[in-house]
Amino acid sequence: MLRLICLLWAFAVPTFASGPDWKFSLTLENPPKYGTDFAQFSYANPAAPKGGSAKIAAIGSFDSLNPFILKGNPATGLGNTLEPLMARSLDESSVQYPLLAKKLRHPEDFSWVEFYIDERAQFANGAKVTPDHVRQSFFLLRDEGVPFYRYYYKNVAEVAVTGAQTIRFEFDEANNRELPFIMSQLPVFYTDQFAGGNFAESSLKPIIATGPYEVTKVEAGRSVTMTRRNNYWGDVVPSMRGLNHIGTLNYEYFRDPAVAFEAFKSGAYDFHAETQAKRWATGYDFPRATNGEILRDEVVLQGVKPMQSFAFNIRKEKFNNNLVRQALSRMFDFAWLNENLFYGQYKRTKSFFQGSELASQGIPEGAELELLLPFKDELPEDLFTKPYVLPGEESPKYDRRRQLRKALGELKQAGWSLQNGKLVDANNNPFTLEFLINNADFERIVAPLTRAFQDLGIDASIRVVDAAQYEKREEDFDFDMISTNFAQSTSPGNEQRDFWSSDAAKRKGSRNLIGISSPVVDALIDKIIFAETREGLIAACRALDRVLLWGNYLIPNWYSPGSRIAYDAKFGHPEPLPSHDLGFPEAWWVKN
């Protein structure tokens, strides 16, 4: 019988030549820190106690336990129940290690990748993970998930189960080094659960997956509780050993961040990532903080600082002209904000790859210049001869009157004029501008800028909406200006298409919130994706950074040198913390 089964299997699946050797890990940048014989990550602690609970804040509401679809608003923290094919290391940049997949292989031209599924991997219901679960997870995500997945996986031309434990993804293009890495991040779930075709329907029924936690209690819109699985298969895998100690994760929902922080003071939740400079400086004089029940840390993490910004929606005709965007940008007085509202805690962001070797500097030269020269007629002349300086920061000290005069001059060149104190176009239509935010606390940050816009004669206002409205309007590109950030890694790749490409500008739900549609930008994105060397990648990133900056598509904000956290003293954590991530909750534990 066994021989018959083997013969049937041989006829049931495609056959491939032996091909390249199997690999243990996957990296986009530096050689992996850990070898094939590693026992656990250096920040993991197998001796830490297991059990206890963590209460974590979430904002808004939820009505779904499916984070992959358009319908519904998914609960926070569901990633604790899910696992990808390979696990990332929190103390390295862009390196993946075995998890559901025990090993992988790909040819030198990256035209396909094959994964070997660990025979021990199993779902929370005890069912074994098979290559077909991987295949079906891929198709459900690509075909019925949020539009992001269709875009993210668009280069997958074919998926084939190639053996009892193996699955191969064939790509429609070669030499895209990031495609195998992207597939290693594929989340896998028990697809039999959706045999009835109901994957795209919002539901409060938990997805059955392989992660260390499973959803055990749900109060719709109010809280969701996840419990550590006693039969979690991954405890035997080095990438998971010594992690996920906390017995129960309880996500409590609050209307907005201000309400949440008041609840934090009274002990309603245990871990708070502080985003308000004023509160960090003055707001921790409550009893739990002063008596030692709450500890505070400012943790400096490695990696690229995100481009936090005020972004223009250039789909709107009034923002089409670079001179208009430049004029509005120079009205942002960061120095005043930092001194008066931020207690000097921030630095100004000046690159889309801030704090890394990928950031552009000075004037273009060498390999970066070679990439830019073919587009010389389509780019500003000054881009090639002058370092980029943020509008308004040409002098060490911000001079508001001088910047106002310069901005009005630029707006006049762009076809706008002041009539009876109102900025109007050639047809006497007023310049109106609505700044969309979803946090009332942020109004004090945006208000000085909108007042500066009003001084230009613009009918500027601030619109505060709830989290659900904000998400919807963001997805539909229904805004004039918005506060957003673009997080980058030290190994950029295909995600740049979602951020800046012409295709993404037309696709609702993309991260191209600005609406950038530029052949130059598209070409530089491809240079990043198909860079054959680290040096080539650096040059391409610097070129893209420079072009985006000179386009004045957004007003760069600020960054904090460290991540500010406050947490209950009951928690223990690795010393030191991982270099690229706080590792909460997976690397933390509750002390005995």
N, C-alpha and C positions, 0 to 999 in steps of 0.2 A: 504493500500500500504506500509506504514512504517513497519508494522508487517511482511509483505512478504519480504521486503528488509533485515530486521534483520535475518529472517530465512535463507535466501540465504547466508548472510554473515557467519552465524554459520556453514554452510556446506562448505564454500569456503576456510576456513583457518584452520590450525591445531589447536588443543585445548591442553592446558597445565594446569597442576595443579596450584593452586594459587601461590605456591612457596614462595621465600623470600620476605621480605618487600622492598618497593621502597625506593631509596636513593636520596638525593638532590645533593650530590657532590661525587667526586671520588678522592682519594689521594693514592699516593704510599709511602708516607713518614710520615710527621707530621699531626696531626689533622687539618682539614681545619680552616682557619682564620675566614671565614664568615659563618654565620648560615643561616637558611632558611628564615629569615626575613630581610636579608640585602637589602639595597636600591640601593647601587652601590659600586664599589670598592673604597678603600680609596684614590687612586690616581686619580679617575675620578672627573670631575668638571662640574656638570650640569649647573652651572651659566656662564660658559665660553662662549664668543661670537662665533657664527657660521658664516662661510663664509671665504672669503679671499682665498689665493692660496699658495701652496708650490711647488717650483721647486726643483726636486731631480735628482741627477746625476746617470746615468747608464753607464756601460762600454761595448764597443763592438758594437753589432747590434742585431736586432731581426727580425724574419719573421713569428712569430706565436703568437696567443693569447691563445694557449692551453698549460698550463704548465705541463700536465700530461703524454705526449706522447714522443716517441723517435724522431719523425720527426720534423724538424724545430728547431729554437732557440727561446724560449718563451720570451716575454717581461718581464721586471722587474716590480714588484709591483702588480702583478695580485692577490696576496693574499688579497688585499683590497676589492676585489669583491666577495671573496669566504668565506664560513663559514663551520666549522666542527660541529659535533653533540653537542660538549660541548666546552666551552671557558676556556682558561687557565688564571690564575691570574698572573699578572706581579710582585706581591710582595710576592709570595710564590714559593716554589719549588715543581713541580709535583702535582699540584692540579687542578682539572677541575670542572667547574660550569655549570649550565644549559644555553643552547643557543637554538639550534634547538631542542634538546632533553630537555624536561621539567624535566625528572627524569629518573632513571635507577635502575636496580636491577641485582644481580648475586648471585649464591650460594657460600657457604664458600670455595668450591674447585675451584672456578673461571672457571668452565667447560663451562659456557655460560654467555652471558650478554644480557639483554633486555632493549631497550630504548623506552620511551614514547615521541612521537613527539609533540611539542607544536602546539596546534590547530591554533595559530595566525601566525605561520611561513609561509612566502610567498616569492616567487621568485620576481625578479625585474620586470617581466612581469605581476605580480598580481596573478599568479597561486599559489594555496596552496601547501605546501610541504607535501607529503604523505610518509608513510613507503615504498611504492614501489619505490619512487624516491631514497630513501636511498639504497634500495636493488639494483636497477639498477646502481646507482653510484658505489657501491662496485664492481659489476661484470665488469663494464667498466674499472675501474682502475686496477683490478687484472688481467683481461684477455687481455686488449688492451693498458694499460698504460706502462710506463717505467718499466724495469725489477724489480726495487726496490719494487713495489707494490706486485708483485707475491711473492716475498720473504717475505715482511712485513706481508702479510695477509695469509701466507701459512698454518697457524694453524686453519683457519676458515674452518670447515668441512661442515657446513650447514647454510643457511640463510633463515629465515621464517618470513613472515608477520603474526603476531599473533593476530592482532586486528585492529580496524579502525585507531588507532594511535600508534600501537606498532610493533616493529621488534626485532627479536632475532637472535643472532649470536652464533652458537654452535661451540665449539672448539674440536680439535682432541686430546687434552691432558688436563689433570687437573693440578691444583696447579701452573699454570703459572700466577702469580698475575698481570702481566703487560698486558695480552691480553685484558681485558675489557678497560683498559686505552688506548690501541692502537686503539680500535674501537671507542672510544669517540672522537678521532681526525680525524675520517673519513670525508673528505670534501664531501658536497652534492651539486649537481647541477641539472638543469632542463634537465633530461635525454630524454624527448620527443624531444629535439632539435637534438638528434642523432638517431632518429628512422630509418633513412635511412642507418645506419651502417657506418657513416663517422667519428666516434670519433677519430680514429687513424690517420686521415689525417690532416696535418698541415694547418692552416687556420688563416686569420686575422679577422674572424668573432668572436666577443666576446662570451664567454660561459655565458649563462644566469644562474645566481646564486642568493644567498640570501644576500650577503654582503652589507655593507653600501655605497659602491661606484660601479659605472658602467662605463665601457669604453665608452667615448663619442667622441673621436677623435684619429685617428691613422695616423701617417706618417711613413710608413714602414721603419725600420732601423734607424729612426731619433728620433721619440718621440711618446709617448702614453699619452693621457690625460684621467683622471678618475674624475668623478663628483659625489659629495655627493648626494645620492638619497633622494628626498623629502618625498617619501613614504616608507622609510626604516622601516621595521616591527620591527627590534630589538631595537628601541629606548625605547620600553616598558619593555625590559628585563633587570634586574639588572646588569648582566654581561656586558651590552653594554651601559647602561645609563650613560650620562655624558662623552662619548667618541666620537671620529670621528667628530670633530668640523670643520675641514678645508674643505672649499667648493670645491676646485679643487686641485688635485694632478697631476703635470705635470712631467713626467719622460723624461729627455733629455739625449740623448746618445752621448758619447765622445769616441774617438779612444782608449785612454788609460788613466790611472790615472793622469799622468803628464799633459796631455792636459786638463783634467777635472779640475785640481786644478787651472790652469791659468784662466780657464773660471769662476771658483768660485771667484777669485779675482775681476773680473769685474761685478759680480752679476748675472751670467748666471744661477746659482742655489743657494739655500738658506741654505742647511744643508750639512755639510761635516764631516764624521767620519774619523779622521786622523790616518793613519797607519804608517806614516814615522816619526821616532824620530827626524831626522835632521830638517825636515820641521817644526815640532812642535816647535823646539827650535829656529829656525832662519828664518822661512819662512813667518811669519805673520807681516811683517813690511809694508804691502801694505796699501793704503789709507783707504779702507773700514774697515780694522781691527784697524787701529790707530785712526780713528775718531769715533769709537763706533758703526758703522753700523753692524759690526760683533762682536759677543760675543764668548768667549771661556770658556770651562769647562773641567775638568778632573773628571769623575764620577766613583767612586768605586762601583762596583756591587758585590753582593753576588753570590756564586756558584763556580763550578769547573772551573779552568782556562784551556782553550783548550791546547792540546798537539800540538803546532806549531812545525814543524820538517822538517828536510831533510830526506826523506824516501828512502830506498833502494828497488829496485824491485828484490826480491829474486827468482823470476821465472828465472832470468838470472843466469847461472851457476856460474859466477864469484863472485856473492854475496851469494852463498849458505853456505859458511863457516863462522861460527860465528867469528872466528879469523880475517878474512878479514874485516868484518863489524866493529869489535872492533878496528882494526888498523886504518881504515879510520875515525872512530868516534873521535879518540884521536887527529886528526889533526885539529879539530875545536877549535879555540881560541876565546871563547866567551868574555873573559875579554877584549881582544884587541878591538873586535867589539864594545862592550858596551862603552868603553872609547872613541874610536876614531870616531865611526860612529853614535852611539845611544845617545850620551851625557848623559850616565849613567842612562837612563830612564827605563832600563829593568832589570829583574831578570831572572836567568837561570831556565828553567823548568826541574824538576827532577822526575816527576811522571806523569803517564797517568791520574791521578786524583788530580792534583796539587791544593793545597789549601783546601783540604777537609779531612774528617776523613777516606776516602776510600783509601788514599795513603799509600803505604807500608812504613815501618820504621824499622830501625835496622835489626835484624835477625828475621826470622819467629818464632812465638811462639803461644801457645794456639790453638784456633780454626783454625787459618790460617795454622799453622804447620800441624795440622791433615789433612787438605785438600791437602797439598803438599807431605806428606810422601809416599802415594801410588805411586808417580811418581819419587821417589828418584833416581832410576836407569836411568831415562830419562832426568834428570835435572843436571846442573853443580853442582859439589860437594860444591863449594864455596857459592852457593845460600843459603845453610843451615847454614853456619858458619860465613859468613861475610856480613856486610851491603853493598848494591850496591852503587858503586861510579862511576859516569860518567867517561868514559875513557878520560884521559887528566886532570882530576881534583883530582888526588890522592894527590897533594900538593897544598898549598894555592895559589902559584904563578905558572902560566903556563910557563914551560920551553920548548921552541920549539925544541931545539936540542935534549933534552932528549926524548921528545915524538916522534920525527922522528926516533931515534934509536929503541925505543920500537916498533913502528909501523912496521919498516922493519923486526925486529925479528919475530913479529907475522905473517907477510906476508910470511916469509921464512918457518915458521912452517906449513903454509897453502899450501905450494908448489910453491910459487912464488920466483923469484930471480932477482937480478939486473944484466943485461947484457948490457954493454956499455951505462949505464945510463937509460936503459929501463927496466921496470918491465915486466917479461915474465913468462909463466907457463912452465911446464916440456916439452911441445912440442914447445917451443920457440914462442908461441902466445902472442902478447903484451896485456897488460891490458889497455883497452880503457874505457872511462867513459864520458857520455854526461849528463850534468845537464840541465833539461828542465824547462824553466820559460816562463811566458807570460807577464811580466812587465819589460821593459827595465830599470826602476829605481832600480829593485831588483838585477841587474847585479853587482852593486858595493858591495852588501852584499854577494853574492855567490863567487865573484872573489877571495877573499883571501883564501877560502877553496879550490877552484880548483887549485890555485897556490901551495897550500900545497900538494895536490894530485900529482901535477907535480914533486914536490921535491922527492916524493916516486918513481918516474919513470913512473907514470901513464900518459897515453895520455888523459888528461882531458880537456874538453871543455864545453862551455855554449851555449845552443841553445835557442834563443828567438823566440817564435811563437805568432801569434795572439790568441785572446780568443777562437775562434771557433776551431782552430787547437789544441790548448791546451786541450780543453774539449774532443775532439775526441781521442787524444792520451792517455789521462787519462782514458777514458772509455775502450779503447782497451789494457790498460796496456803496451803501446808502449813507454817505457822510461827506462833509467838506474836509475837516481835519480830525485826526484821531491820535490818541496816545498809544503807541505800540512799540514792541521791540523785536529785533531780528537777532536771534541767537546763532552764533557760528561756532564751528569746531576748528581745530588746528589742521584738519584735513577736509576742506570743503569739497563738495562734489555735486551730485544730482539735485540736492535740495535747492541749489541756486536757481534752477529752472522754476521752482515753485515760488521763489522770492521775487525774481526780476524778469522772467522771460515774457515775450510777447504772447505766447500761448496762454500762460497763466493769467495774464492781464484780462483775458476774455472769459476766464473760467471762474464762475462764482464759487466761493469757498476756498479759493487759493490764498496763499500768503502774499501774493503780489497785490497788497492792499493799495499801494500807490498807483498802480495802473501803468507801470513802465512798459513801453513797447518800443524797443530800440534795436535795430539790426546790429549796432555796435555791441550793445550789452549781450545780445543773443550769441554773437560770435565769441565774445570773451568767456561766456559761460561754458561754451564747448571747449575752449582752450583749457579751462580748469578741469573739466570732466575727463578729457582725453590726454591730460599731461602725463608724459612717460616717466618723468623724474621729479624728485622733490624740488629741485631748482626751477623746473618748468612750471610746477604748480605755484610756487612762490611768486614768480614773475607774472603769471596770469591773474592771481588774486590781487596783486598790487595794481595791475592795470585796471581790473574791474573796480577796485576800491576807488581809484583816482577818477574814473569816469562817473561813478555814482556820486562822488562828492561834488565834482564840478557841475553835475546836473541839479544840485540843490533840491533834490526830491523830498527832503525832510529836514527838520531842524534837529540836529543831534542834541541830546540831553546830557546825561551825566552817568557816572558809574561810581560805585563804592569800591574801594580797594578790597574790602572784606565782606563776607556774608554775616549779617547780624542775626543771632539766634538767642532766644530765651526759652528755657525748658525746666521742667520739674526736676528737682535734685534727686528724685528716685531713679533717674536714668543713669546708666553707665554707657560709655562709648569708647571706641578705639583711641589709643594715644600713640601717635597722633591720628587725627582723622584722615581719611583718604585724601589724596592730593587734588582730586578733580571733582569731588562730590561730598556733601555732608554725610551721605550714607544713612540718612534717617528715612524709615525706621529699620531697614534691613540689617544694618551693622550695629545697631544699638541694642540695649537690653535693660530690663528692670532689675535693680539690685535686690538681693535677698533681704 
